Amino acid sequence: MNTIRVRVARKTVEALDICSYELVAVDGAPLPAFSAGSHIDVHMPGGLTRPYSLCNDPTETQRYRIGVLRDPASRGGSQAMHAAVNEGDVLEISPPKNHFALSQDASRSLLLAGGIGITPILAMAQTLAAQGAPLEMHYCSRTEERMAFRAEIAAAAFARDVHFHFDDGSSMQKLSLPDLLAEPQPGVHLYVCGPTGFMDAVLQTARGSGWPEDQLHYEFFSANVAPSADDASFEVKLARSGRVVRIAADQTVAKALALAGVDIPLSCEQGVCGTCLTKVLEGEPDHKDFYLTPEEQAANDQFTPCCSRSKSALLVLDL
């Protein structure tokens, strides 16, 4: 897999437990172009790889900026970034990938960010403002001291379109999702990113109010893919070679294939980033991801082998 060598030009404390990292190419060359909603996979000390959204203006070509929350409940990625990655360090990253792009058909964009979910939303606001496109942004945080980039947002060209909400603030300033999402309108697209609970609340409220699925856009940072009592063993057939690999009840497809010498690109390993998305030629997947839309899952022509399984005894994959 192609990677880019970058140097950490600046590490900045943006809020309590949140640091931003400005990354520049080691050779000083321009970095590959990206669009609002893009993320990069960061290969960090210890062999971990994690996806992080780009939060700087997509018109910039000399740097990428990411924001990382130190999460004590994480699987080690955020802890490694905070503790082991400093200014001057050299890292390898993937080229930008975008599974959370702005719609070209929106007449107005409603941007909702919870906590560190501000990172892709910030790039979206910058892009929309530069285009002169109507936007409304709501940024929610537990406390003011945990709100990253607040001063930057307050000074931005789109500042008048931003509303800040704090869990520990007065009831008057708290976000009312039922009121905000009560009346879906044609052409209004909703974008949401943040903690799973926040995103679930937004999406459930929107769907309950009749928002069409094609007007809802979201990107999960993490998810809890818990084993199910229904998980059983099954077989995967690799269409290009005809090889069959058995997947044990307590194994993921990705891990079983790795043990068989078949490597699939992985990043989040929680079904949220889409890095490992694989085409399904035959069989019925048991979708456990948070990446595919309900319609995409129903098509059963692709799945995420990092966490999803099979309802049929055999899955034939385009591998």
C-alpha positions as CSV (number, residue, x, y, z in Angstrom):
1,M,0.0,0.0,0.0
2,N,1.3,3.4,-1.0
3,T,2.3,5.6,2.0
4,I,3.5,9.2,2.4
5,R,6.4,10.1,4.7
6,V,5.5,13.2,6.7
7,R,7.0,15.2,9.5
8,V,5.1,16.6,12.5
9,A,5.8,20.4,11.9
10,R,3.6,21.4,14.9
11,K,1.8,19.8,17.8
12,T,-0.6,22.1,19.5
13,V,-2.9,21.6,22.6
14,E,-6.3,22.7,21.3
15,A,-8.4,21.8,24.3
16,L,-8.4,19.5,27.3
17,D,-7.1,16.1,26.1
18,I,-7.1,17.3,22.4
19,C,-4.0,18.0,20.4
20,S,-3.7,18.9,16.7
21,Y,-0.9,17.8,14.5
22,E,0.3,19.7,11.5
23,L,1.9,17.3,9.0
24,V,4.1,18.3,6.1
25,A,5.9,16.1,3.5
26,V,9.4,15.1,4.5
27,D,10.7,16.2,1.0
28,G,8.9,19.5,1.1
29,A,6.7,18.6,-1.8
30,P,3.0,19.5,-2.0
31,L,0.7,16.8,-0.4
32,P,-2.0,15.0,-2.4
33,A,-5.2,17.1,-2.7
34,F,-8.1,16.3,-0.5
35,S,-11.7,17.3,-0.1
36,A,-13.8,18.1,3.0
37,G,-14.7,15.0,4.9
38,S,-11.4,13.2,4.0
39,H,-9.3,11.2,6.4
40,I,-5.9,9.7,6.4
41,D,-4.6,6.5,8.0
42,V,-1.7,7.3,10.4
43,H,0.9,4.6,11.0
44,M,2.2,5.3,14.5
45,P,4.8,3.9,16.9
46,G,4.1,0.4,18.0
47,G,2.6,-0.7,14.7
48,L,-0.9,0.7,15.2
49,T,-2.8,2.3,12.3
50,R,-5.7,4.6,12.9
51,P,-7.8,6.9,10.7
52,Y,-8.0,10.6,11.5
53,S,-10.1,13.3,9.7
54,L,-8.3,16.2,8.0
55,C,-9.6,19.5,9.6
56,N,-7.7,22.1,7.7
57,D,-8.8,24.0,4.6
58,P,-8.8,21.6,1.6
59,T,-7.3,24.3,-0.6
60,E,-4.1,24.0,1.3
61,T,-1.5,21.9,-0.4
62,Q,1.6,22.1,1.9
63,R,0.1,20.6,5.1
64,Y,-2.5,18.3,6.6
65,R,-3.9,18.9,10.1
66,I,-5.6,16.3,12.3
67,G,-7.1,16.6,15.7
68,V,-6.7,13.7,18.2
69,L,-8.6,13.2,21.5
70,R,-6.8,11.3,24.2
71,D,-9.3,8.7,25.0
72,P,-8.5,6.5,28.1
73,A,-11.1,3.9,26.7
74,S,-9.4,3.7,23.3
75,R,-7.4,0.7,22.0
76,G,-4.2,2.6,22.2
77,G,-4.1,4.8,19.1
78,S,-4.9,8.1,20.7
79,Q,-2.7,7.3,23.7
80,A,0.2,6.6,21.3
81,M,-0.4,9.9,19.4
82,H,-0.4,12.0,22.6
83,A,2.5,10.3,24.4
84,A,4.8,9.2,21.6
85,V,4.3,11.6,18.7
86,N,6.0,15.0,18.9
87,E,7.2,17.8,16.8
88,G,9.9,16.7,14.4
89,D,8.9,13.1,14.3
90,V,8.5,11.4,11.0
91,L,5.4,9.3,10.3
92,E,3.9,7.3,7.4
93,I,0.4,8.1,6.4
94,S,-2.0,6.9,3.6
95,P,-3.1,9.2,0.9
96,P,-6.5,11.0,1.8
97,K,-9.7,8.9,1.4
98,N,-13.2,10.4,1.5
99,H,-16.2,8.3,2.7
100,F,-17.9,11.4,4.1
101,A,-18.1,13.8,1.2
102,L,-20.3,16.9,0.8
103,S,-23.2,16.4,-1.5
104,Q,-23.2,18.4,-4.7
105,D,-27.0,18.6,-4.7
106,A,-27.5,20.3,-1.3
107,S,-29.3,23.7,-1.3
108,R,-28.3,24.1,2.4
109,S,-26.1,22.1,4.7
110,L,-26.8,21.4,8.4
111,L,-23.5,20.4,10.2
112,L,-23.6,18.8,13.6
113,A,-20.4,18.1,15.5
114,G,-20.0,16.4,18.9
115,G,-16.6,16.7,20.6
116,I,-13.7,15.6,18.4
117,G,-16.2,15.1,15.6
118,I,-15.6,18.7,14.8
119,T,-12.6,17.7,12.7
120,P,-14.3,16.8,9.4
121,I,-17.1,19.2,10.1
122,L,-14.6,22.1,10.3
123,A,-13.2,21.3,6.8
124,M,-16.8,21.1,5.5
125,A,-17.7,24.6,7.0
126,Q,-14.5,26.1,5.4
127,T,-15.4,24.6,2.0
128,L,-19.0,25.7,2.1
129,A,-18.2,29.2,3.2
130,A,-15.6,29.5,0.4
131,Q,-18.3,28.5,-2.1
132,G,-20.8,30.9,-0.6
133,A,-23.1,27.9,0.1
134,P,-25.7,28.2,2.9
135,L,-24.7,26.4,6.1
136,E,-25.7,26.1,9.7
137,M,-23.4,24.5,12.2
138,H,-24.0,23.2,15.7
139,Y,-21.0,22.3,17.8
140,C,-21.7,20.3,21.0
141,S,-19.2,19.7,23.8
142,R,-19.3,18.4,27.4
143,T,-17.6,21.6,28.7
144,E,-16.0,24.7,27.2
145,E,-12.5,23.6,28.1
146,R,-13.0,20.5,25.9
147,M,-14.1,22.4,22.8
148,A,-11.2,22.4,20.3
149,F,-10.8,25.1,17.7
150,R,-13.4,27.4,19.3
151,A,-11.4,30.6,18.9
152,E,-10.6,29.7,15.3
153,I,-14.2,29.0,14.5
154,A,-15.3,32.2,16.2
155,A,-13.0,34.2,13.9
156,A,-13.9,32.4,10.7
157,A,-15.9,33.7,7.9
158,F,-18.8,31.4,8.8
159,A,-18.8,32.3,12.5
160,R,-22.3,33.8,12.3
161,D,-23.7,30.5,11.1
162,V,-22.3,28.5,14.2
163,H,-24.0,27.7,17.4
164,F,-22.0,26.4,20.4
165,H,-23.7,24.1,23.0
166,F,-22.3,22.8,26.3
167,D,-23.6,19.9,28.4
168,D,-22.7,21.8,31.6
169,G,-24.3,25.1,30.4
170,S,-27.7,26.6,30.9
171,S,-30.7,24.8,29.5
172,M,-31.3,27.8,27.1
173,Q,-28.2,27.0,25.1
174,K,-28.5,23.3,24.9
175,L,-29.3,21.7,21.5
176,S,-32.8,20.4,21.0
177,L,-32.6,17.8,18.3
178,P,-36.4,17.3,18.0
179,D,-36.8,21.0,17.3
180,L,-33.8,21.3,14.9
181,L,-34.7,18.2,12.9
182,A,-38.5,18.4,13.1
183,E,-39.2,19.4,9.4
184,P,-36.9,17.8,6.8
185,Q,-36.9,19.9,3.6
186,P,-35.9,19.0,0.0
187,G,-32.3,19.8,-0.7
188,V,-31.3,20.2,3.0
189,H,-28.5,17.7,3.8
190,L,-27.4,16.8,7.3
191,Y,-23.8,15.9,8.2
192,V,-23.0,14.5,11.7
193,C,-19.8,13.3,13.3
194,G,-18.9,12.6,17.0
195,P,-19.2,10.1,19.8
196,T,-21.5,7.1,19.0
197,G,-24.2,8.1,21.5
198,F,-24.4,11.6,20.0
199,M,-24.6,10.3,16.4
200,D,-27.2,7.7,17.3
201,A,-29.4,10.4,18.9
202,V,-29.0,12.7,15.8
203,L,-29.7,10.0,13.3
204,Q,-32.6,8.4,15.2
205,T,-34.2,11.8,15.6
206,A,-33.8,12.6,12.0
207,R,-35.1,9.3,10.8
208,G,-38.0,9.5,13.2
209,S,-38.9,12.9,11.7
210,G,-38.9,11.5,8.2
211,W,-35.6,12.6,6.9
212,P,-34.8,10.7,3.6
213,E,-31.7,8.5,4.0
214,D,-30.0,10.2,1.0
215,Q,-30.0,13.5,2.9
216,L,-28.2,12.0,5.9
217,H,-24.4,11.8,5.9
218,Y,-22.3,10.5,8.8
219,E,-19.0,9.2,9.9
220,F,-18.4,7.2,13.1
221,F,-15.0,7.5,14.8
222,S,-15.5,4.3,16.8
223,A,-18.0,1.6,17.5
224,N,-18.6,-1.3,19.8
225,V,-18.9,-4.5,17.8
226,A,-19.9,-7.0,20.4
227,P,-19.9,-10.7,19.8
228,S,-23.3,-12.2,19.3
229,A,-24.7,-15.5,20.6
230,D,-25.7,-16.1,17.0
231,D,-22.1,-15.9,15.7
232,A,-21.2,-19.3,14.0
233,S,-18.5,-20.6,11.9
234,F,-18.8,-20.3,8.1
235,E,-16.6,-20.5,5.0
236,V,-15.2,-17.8,2.7
237,K,-14.2,-18.6,-0.8
238,L,-11.7,-16.4,-2.6
239,A,-13.1,-16.1,-6.2
240,R,-9.8,-15.4,-7.9
241,S,-8.0,-18.5,-6.6
242,G,-10.9,-20.8,-5.6
243,R,-9.3,-21.2,-2.2
244,V,-11.7,-21.7,0.8
245,V,-10.9,-20.5,4.3
246,R,-13.0,-21.5,7.3
247,I,-13.9,-18.7,9.7
248,A,-14.3,-19.8,13.4
249,A,-17.1,-18.4,15.5
250,D,-14.7,-16.3,17.5
251,Q,-12.7,-15.1,14.5
252,T,-13.1,-12.1,12.2
253,V,-12.9,-12.7,8.5
254,A,-9.9,-10.4,8.3
255,K,-8.0,-12.2,11.0
256,A,-8.7,-15.6,9.6
257,L,-7.6,-14.5,6.1
258,A,-4.4,-13.0,7.6
259,L,-3.6,-16.3,9.2
260,A,-4.1,-17.9,5.8
261,G,-1.7,-15.5,4.3
262,V,-4.3,-13.2,2.7
263,D,-3.8,-9.6,3.9
264,I,-6.7,-7.1,3.7
265,P,-6.0,-3.4,4.3
266,L,-7.2,-2.5,7.9
267,S,-7.4,0.7,9.9
268,C,-10.2,1.1,12.5
269,E,-11.0,-2.7,12.7
270,Q,-14.4,-1.6,14.1
271,G,-16.5,-1.2,10.9
272,V,-16.5,2.5,10.8
273,C,-13.8,3.7,8.2
274,G,-14.5,1.5,5.1
275,T,-10.8,0.8,4.6
276,C,-11.3,-3.0,4.4
277,L,-14.6,-2.9,2.3
278,T,-14.7,-6.0,0.1
279,K,-17.0,-7.0,-2.7
280,V,-19.3,-10.0,-2.1
281,L,-20.1,-12.1,-5.2
282,E,-22.3,-14.8,-3.5
283,G,-23.8,-15.4,-0.1
284,E,-25.5,-13.2,2.5
285,P,-23.3,-11.1,4.8
286,D,-24.2,-10.5,8.4
287,H,-23.5,-6.7,8.5
288,K,-22.1,-5.4,11.8
289,D,-20.5,-2.3,10.4
290,F,-21.4,1.4,11.0
291,Y,-20.0,2.5,7.6
292,L,-22.5,1.2,5.0
293,T,-25.9,2.8,4.7
294,P,-29.0,0.6,5.3
295,E,-29.6,0.5,1.6
296,E,-26.0,-0.5,0.9
297,Q,-26.2,-3.2,3.5
298,A,-29.5,-4.5,2.0
299,A,-27.8,-4.9,-1.4
300,N,-25.5,-7.5,0.1
301,D,-22.8,-7.0,-2.6
302,Q,-20.1,-5.7,-0.2
303,F,-19.1,-6.0,3.5
304,T,-16.5,-5.1,6.1
305,P,-14.4,-8.2,6.9
306,C,-12.9,-6.6,10.0
307,C,-16.2,-7.1,11.9
308,S,-19.1,-8.4,9.7
309,R,-19.8,-12.1,9.3
310,S,-22.1,-14.3,7.2
311,K,-25.7,-15.4,7.5
312,S,-25.0,-18.1,4.8
313,A,-22.7,-21.0,5.1
314,L,-20.5,-19.6,2.4
315,L,-19.4,-16.1,1.3
316,V,-17.7,-15.8,-2.1
317,L,-15.5,-12.7,-2.1
318,D,-13.8,-10.8,-4.9
319,L,-10.3,-11.6,-3.7
